[in-house]
Amino acid sequence: MAVAIGRKIERQTEIPAQNYAATSSATFAEKYPSLQKFLAEKRKSPNQHKTGSVTLFVESGGYKLCLNDRPRARSTFVAAPSLGIAFAIADTGLERNTLDWRTKGYKSPK
């Protein structure tokens, strides 16, 4: 897994004979297995194989993660006072399917 702040990563490396993108931290995968799978497992969508993505926002007093499920065209946000807690909330939400997803084109009620 690569983390880039302020720039786009153009290339993703694959582990041979597996359907996962390469990652650099076994510790991350051990602590947050559902989040690791979301980021690394390629899922089929029409005409493409896509992985999920996470965008990290740092604000005073906390962290926000935007999880983007590209194959299903949906996204959700997680906020927490520390990055570890944000990752843990996202991991648990993915594992238990309890995240509040919004599909592309969603408009909140007024």
TORPA-4810 file (N, C-alpha, C, O; in nm, 3 decimals):
<nodes>
NODE_1_0.085_-0.117_0.000_0.000_0.000_0.000_0.089_0.122_0.000_0.189_0.126_0.072_M
NODE_2_0.054_0.219_-0.079_0.129_0.343_-0.083_0.040_0.456_-0.036_-0.080_0.457_-0.060_A
NODE_3_0.100_0.549_0.031_0.027_0.667_0.076_0.089_0.787_0.007_0.210_0.807_0.015_V
NODE_4_0.009_0.865_-0.058_0.058_0.985_-0.125_-0.027_1.102_-0.081_-0.149_1.097_-0.086_A
NODE_5_0.038_1.206_-0.038_-0.034_1.326_0.002_0.001_1.433_-0.100_0.117_1.469_-0.116_I
NODE_6_-0.100_1.484_-0.167_-0.081_1.591_-0.263_-0.040_1.546_-0.402_-0.011_1.630_-0.487_G
NODE_7_-0.036_1.417_-0.428_-0.006_1.371_-0.563_-0.078_1.240_-0.590_-0.112_1.166_-0.498_R
NODE_8_-0.099_1.212_-0.717_-0.170_1.092_-0.757_-0.070_0.980_-0.785_0.035_1.003_-0.845_K
NODE_9_-0.102_0.861_-0.740_-0.018_0.745_-0.769_-0.068_0.687_-0.901_-0.184_0.650_-0.913_I
NODE_10_0.021_0.678_-0.998_-0.017_0.635_-1.132_-0.013_0.483_-1.149_-0.090_0.428_-1.228_E
NODE_11_0.075_0.415_-1.078_0.096_0.273_-1.104_0.075_0.191_-0.978_0.110_0.233_-0.868_R
NODE_12_0.017_0.075_-0.996_-0.004_-0.017_-0.885_0.064_-0.148_-0.920_0.051_-0.196_-1.033_Q
NODE_13_0.136_-0.205_-0.827_0.207_-0.330_-0.849_0.121_-0.445_-0.799_0.047_-0.430_-0.702_T
NODE_14_0.133_-0.559_-0.865_0.055_-0.675_-0.821_0.146_-0.785_-0.770_0.259_-0.802_-0.816_E
NODE_15_0.097_-0.860_-0.673_0.166_-0.979_-0.624_0.137_-1.089_-0.725_0.020_-1.116_-0.753_I
NODE_16_0.239_-1.154_-0.780_0.216_-1.258_-0.880_0.122_-1.368_-0.829_0.127_-1.406_-0.712_P
NODE_17_0.039_-1.418_-0.919_-0.052_-1.530_-0.895_-0.159_-1.502_-0.791_-0.223_-1.595_-0.742_A
NODE_18_-0.179_-1.377_-0.755_-0.285_-1.343_-0.662_-0.363_-1.224_-0.717_-0.315_-1.153_-0.805_Q
NODE_19_-0.481_-1.204_-0.664_-0.566_-1.096_-0.710_-0.562_-0.980_-0.610_-0.666_-0.923_-0.577_N
NODE_20_-0.444_-0.945_-0.563_-0.427_-0.838_-0.466_-0.317_-0.744_-0.512_-0.217_-0.788_-0.568_Y
NODE_21_-0.336_-0.614_-0.489_-0.229_-0.518_-0.514_-0.125_-0.534_-0.404_-0.158_-0.574_-0.292_A
NODE_22_0.001_-0.503_-0.434_0.109_-0.518_-0.337_0.093_-0.420_-0.221_0.046_-0.308_-0.240_A
NODE_23_0.133_-0.463_-0.103_0.130_-0.375_0.013_0.265_-0.380_0.081_0.339_-0.477_0.067_T
NODE_24_0.297_-0.275_0.156_0.427_-0.267_0.218_0.425_-0.293_0.367_0.531_-0.302_0.429_S
NODE_25_0.309_-0.307_0.428_0.304_-0.320_0.573_0.217_-0.437_0.616_0.094_-0.430_0.610_S
NODE_26_0.283_-0.545_0.660_0.207_-0.658_0.713_0.133_-0.618_0.839_0.027_-0.673_0.869_A
NODE_27_0.187_-0.525_0.915_0.124_-0.480_1.038_-0.013_-0.418_1.009_-0.108_-0.445_1.081_T
NODE_28_-0.024_-0.337_0.905_-0.151_-0.277_0.869_-0.253_-0.387_0.838_-0.366_-0.382_0.886_F
NODE_29_-0.213_-0.486_0.760_-0.303_-0.596_0.723_-0.346_-0.677_0.845_-0.459_-0.725_0.851_A
NODE_30_-0.257_-0.691_0.941_-0.291_-0.765_1.062_-0.388_-0.688_1.151_-0.480_-0.746_1.208_E
NODE_31_-0.367_-0.557_1.162_-0.452_-0.475_1.248_-0.589_-0.447_1.186_-0.690_-0.443_1.256_K
NODE_32_-0.591_-0.427_1.054_-0.714_-0.385_0.986_-0.739_-0.474_0.863_-0.731_-0.426_0.750_Y
NODE_33_-0.770_-0.602_0.883_-0.782_-0.695_0.769_-0.894_-0.660_0.671_-0.877_-0.677_0.551_P
NODE_34_-1.007_-0.612_0.720_-1.118_-0.578_0.629_-1.085_-0.454_0.547_-1.119_-0.447_0.429_S
NODE_35_-1.020_-0.358_0.608_-0.978_-0.237_0.536_-0.869_-0.272_0.435_-0.870_-0.220_0.323_L
NODE_36_-0.777_-0.358_0.473_-0.673_-0.404_0.381_-0.735_-0.471_0.259_-0.695_-0.445_0.145_Q
NODE_37_-0.833_-0.558_0.282_-0.899_-0.627_0.171_-0.972_-0.527_0.082_-0.967_-0.538_-0.041_K
NODE_38_-1.040_-0.430_0.142_-1.112_-0.326_0.067_-1.015_-0.250_-0.024_-1.050_-0.218_-0.138_F
NODE_39_-0.896_-0.220_0.024_-0.798_-0.144_-0.052_-0.724_-0.227_-0.156_-0.683_-0.174_-0.259_L
NODE_40_-0.705_-0.355_-0.131_-0.617_-0.435_-0.215_-0.688_-0.532_-0.308_-0.636_-0.563_-0.415_A
NODE_41_-0.804_-0.581_-0.270_-0.871_-0.681_-0.352_-0.937_-0.616_-0.473_-1.013_-0.520_-0.461_E
NODE_42_-0.905_-0.670_-0.589_-0.967_-0.618_-0.711_-1.102_-0.685_-0.730_-1.113_-0.807_-0.729_K
NODE_43_-1.205_-0.601_-0.747_-1.340_-0.652_-0.770_-1.382_-0.616_-0.911_-1.347_-0.510_-0.963_R
NODE_44_-1.457_-0.704_-0.971_-1.499_-0.681_-1.109_-1.609_-0.577_-1.115_-1.704_-0.579_-1.036_K
NODE_45_-1.596_-0.488_-1.210_-1.702_-0.395_-1.245_-1.705_-0.394_-1.397_-1.611_-0.442_-1.460_S
NODE_46_-1.808_-0.340_-1.458_-1.817_-0.345_-1.604_-1.689_-0.292_-1.671_-1.649_-0.178_-1.648_P
NODE_47_-1.628_-0.375_-1.752_-1.511_-0.342_-1.833_-1.382_-0.319_-1.754_-1.280_-0.290_-1.816_N
NODE_48_-1.382_-0.329_-1.623_-1.261_-0.298_-1.546_-1.255_-0.382_-1.419_-1.355_-0.437_-1.373_Q
NODE_49_-1.134_-0.388_-1.364_-1.112_-0.445_-1.230_-1.065_-0.329_-1.144_-0.962_-0.268_-1.175_H
NODE_50_-1.137_-0.297_-1.038_-1.104_-0.181_-0.957_-1.089_-0.220_-0.810_-1.148_-0.317_-0.764_K
NODE_51_-1.009_-0.142_-0.739_-0.995_-0.157_-0.595_-1.065_-0.040_-0.528_-1.098_0.059_-0.592_T
NODE_52_-1.089_-0.053_-0.399_-1.140_0.059_-0.321_-1.028_0.158_-0.296_-0.911_0.126_-0.316_G
NODE_53_-1.063_0.277_-0.251_-0.962_0.376_-0.217_-1.002_0.448_-0.089_-1.120_0.452_-0.052_S
NODE_54_-0.903_0.505_-0.022_-0.926_0.582_0.099_-0.854_0.715_0.085_-0.736_0.719_0.050_V
NODE_55_-0.925_0.823_0.111_-0.865_0.956_0.115_-0.863_1.001_0.260_-0.963_0.991_0.330_T
NODE_56_-0.749_1.049_0.304_-0.731_1.092_0.442_-0.736_1.244_0.450_-0.667_1.313_0.375_L
NODE_57_-0.819_1.294_0.541_-0.827_1.437_0.569_-0.782_1.459_0.713_-0.828_1.390_0.804_F
NODE_58_-0.694_1.555_0.733_-0.648_1.590_0.868_-0.704_1.727_0.900_-0.676_1.825_0.830_V
NODE_59_-0.783_1.734_1.006_-0.843_1.860_1.050_-0.805_1.882_1.196_-0.763_1.789_1.265_E
NODE_60_-0.819_2.004_1.241_-0.787_2.029_1.381_-0.876_1.941_1.468_-0.999_1.944_1.456_S
NODE_61_-0.815_1.866_1.555_-0.890_1.781_1.646_-0.928_1.646_1.592_-0.998_1.571_1.662_G
NODE_62_-0.886_1.609_1.471_-0.923_1.476_1.426_-0.884_1.443_1.284_-0.820_1.520_1.213_G
NODE_63_-0.926_1.324_1.245_-0.899_1.268_1.114_-1.030_1.223_1.051_-1.121_1.179_1.120_Y
NODE_64_-1.037_1.235_0.919_-1.151_1.183_0.843_-1.098_1.093_0.733_-0.998_1.123_0.669_K
NODE_65_-1.167_0.983_0.714_-1.137_0.894_0.603_-1.257_0.895_0.509_-1.371_0.884_0.554_L
NODE_66_-1.232_0.907_0.382_-1.336_0.890_0.281_-1.306_0.758_0.212_-1.206_0.745_0.142_C
NODE_67_-1.393_0.660_0.231_-1.379_0.531_0.165_-1.460_0.536_0.036_-1.579_0.564_0.038_L
NODE_68_-1.394_0.508_-0.075_-1.458_0.512_-0.205_-1.461_0.370_-0.262_-1.356_0.315_-0.297_N
NODE_69_-1.579_0.313_-0.270_-1.598_0.179_-0.326_-1.625_0.198_-0.475_-1.740_0.204_-0.518_D
NODE_70_-1.518_0.206_-0.553_-1.532_0.237_-0.696_-1.613_0.135_-0.775_-1.691_0.175_-0.860_R
NODE_71_-1.598_0.004_-0.750_-1.679_-0.091_-0.827_-1.830_-0.072_-0.807_-1.908_-0.101_-0.897_P
NODE_72_-1.870_-0.025_-0.690_-2.013_-0.008_-0.661_-2.056_0.138_-0.668_-2.171_0.170_-0.639_R
NODE_73_-1.965_0.228_-0.706_-1.994_0.371_-0.720_-2.060_0.429_-0.594_-2.166_0.491_-0.600_A
NODE_74_-1.994_0.406_-0.480_-2.047_0.457_-0.355_-1.931_0.500_-0.264_-1.817_0.458_-0.284_R
NODE_75_-1.962_0.583_-0.166_-1.859_0.629_-0.073_-1.920_0.654_0.065_-2.041_0.666_0.080_S
NODE_76_-1.831_0.660_0.165_-1.871_0.686_0.302_-1.758_0.757_0.374_-1.643_0.752_0.330_T
NODE_77_-1.790_0.823_0.484_-1.690_0.894_0.564_-1.686_0.838_0.705_-1.787_0.794_0.759_F
NODE_78_-1.566_0.839_0.763_-1.544_0.799_0.901_-1.461_0.909_0.965_-1.363_0.955_0.906_V
NODE_79_-1.499_0.953_1.085_-1.424_1.057_1.157_-1.385_1.005_1.295_-1.461_0.932_1.358_A
NODE_80_-1.266_1.044_1.341_-1.218_1.001_1.473_-1.108_1.095_1.521_-1.048_1.168_1.441_A
NODE_81_-1.081_1.094_1.652_-0.978_1.182_1.706_-0.835_1.137_1.674_-0.742_1.216_1.684_P
NODE_82_-0.817_1.009_1.636_-0.683_0.962_1.599_-0.693_0.878_1.472_-0.799_0.824_1.439_S
NODE_83_-0.582_0.868_1.401_-0.581_0.791_1.278_-0.606_0.643_1.304_-0.678_0.578_1.228_L
NODE_84_-0.548_0.589_1.411_-0.570_0.448_1.445_-0.716_0.417_1.473_-0.766_0.313_1.431_G
NODE_85_-0.783_0.507_1.544_-0.926_0.486_1.572_-1.007_0.496_1.444_-1.101_0.420_1.424_I
NODE_86_-0.972_0.590_1.356_-1.042_0.602_1.227_-1.028_0.474_1.146_-1.125_0.425_1.090_A
NODE_87_-0.905_0.420_1.139_-0.884_0.294_1.068_-0.964_0.181_1.133_-1.023_0.098_1.063_F
NODE_88_-0.967_0.176_1.265_-1.040_0.070_1.336_-1.190_0.079_1.310_-1.255_-0.023_1.290_A
NODE_89_-1.245_0.201_1.310_-1.388_0.219_1.282_-1.419_0.175_1.140_-1.518_0.105_1.117_I
NODE_90_-1.335_0.215_1.045_-1.356_0.176_0.905_-1.347_0.024_0.890_-1.429_-0.037_0.821_A
NODE_91_-1.247_-0.037_0.953_-1.228_-0.181_0.944_-1.349_-0.257_1.001_-1.399_-0.351_0.938_D
NODE_92_-1.394_-0.216_1.118_-1.510_-0.281_1.181_-1.635_-0.260_1.098_-1.715_-0.352_1.081_T
NODE_93_-1.654_-0.139_1.046_-1.770_-0.110_0.962_-1.773_-0.193_0.835_-1.879_-0.240_0.793_G
NODE_94_-1.656_-0.212_0.774_-1.649_-0.296_0.655_-1.677_-0.442_0.689_-1.750_-0.511_0.618_L
NODE_95_-1.619_-0.488_0.800_-1.638_-0.627_0.842_-1.785_-0.657_0.873_-1.837_-0.762_0.834_E
NODE_96_-1.851_-0.566_0.942_-1.990_-0.588_0.985_-2.093_-0.531_0.889_-2.214_-0.545_0.911_R
NODE_97_-2.047_-0.467_0.784_-2.135_-0.404_0.684_-2.228_-0.302_0.749_-2.348_-0.302_0.724_N
NODE_98_-2.171_-0.215_0.834_-2.251_-0.115_0.905_-2.219_0.029_0.865_-2.268_0.122_0.928_T
NODE_99_-2.138_0.048_0.762_-2.106_0.184_0.719_-2.224_0.245_0.644_-2.300_0.173_0.579_L
NODE_100_-2.237_0.375_0.652_-2.347_0.448_0.588_-2.301_0.494_0.449_-2.248_0.604_0.433_D
NODE_101_-2.321_0.409_0.350_-2.274_0.435_0.214_-2.368_0.530_0.140_-2.490_0.527_0.160_W
NODE_102_-2.311_0.613_0.056_-2.386_0.701_-0.035_-2.347_0.665_-0.177_-2.229_0.656_-0.210_R
NODE_103_-2.446_0.644_-0.261_-2.417_0.611_-0.400_-2.392_0.737_-0.480_-2.433_0.846_-0.442_T
NODE_104_-2.324_0.720_-0.591_-2.292_0.834_-0.677_-2.422_0.902_-0.719_-2.517_0.837_-0.761_K
NODE_105_-2.423_1.033_-0.709_-2.542_1.109_-0.743_-2.638_1.129_-0.629_-2.745_1.187_-0.647_G
NODE_106_-2.601_1.081_-0.508_-2.687_1.095_-0.390_-2.701_1.241_-0.352_-2.602_1.316_-0.351_Y
NODE_107_-2.822_1.283_-0.320_-2.847_1.418_-0.270_-2.918_1.405_-0.136_-3.019_1.336_-0.124_K
NODE_108_-2.864_1.472_-0.035_-2.925_1.463_0.098_-3.059_1.536_0.099_-3.077_1.634_0.027_S
NODE_109_-3.153_1.488_0.180_-3.284_1.553_0.189_-3.271_1.694_0.248_-3.187_1.718_0.334_P
NODE_110_-3.355_1.785_0.201_-3.349_1.924_0.250_-3.448_1.947_0.360_-3.457_2.057_0.413_K
</nodes>
